[in-house]
Amino acid sequence: MTSSPSAHPGRARAIAHFRLRLRRHPILHVSYRVLIAIVGTAIIIGGLILVPLPGPGWLIVFVGVAVLGTEFRWARTAANWVRRQVQRVWEWWKARRATRP
């Protein structure tokens, strides 16, 4: 999946610096959060439109939630919950396949 921020300390430091600069300017900070909300919501809506079609509809929805999770705690919590559920299902599937002849 994704690598942890500690795997790329330079990138994590740059992101932290960027966010610190945004917080110093309240209008920019609010504008950035609104932009993230619009982009994340658009990705989710696009994914939901694609759900009934063959393809990665749900994956796109989860990418939209992850985008929202960069700025909103509720979305980060939801993304982490989905990640745990997918991991549980994946482990169950591997165990099931291992016991089949």
Secondary structure as UniProt FT lines:
FT   HELIX           5..7
FT   HELIX           9..24
FT   HELIX           26..50
FT   TURN            51..52
FT   HELIX           57..69
FT   TURN            70..71
FT   HELIX           73..99
//
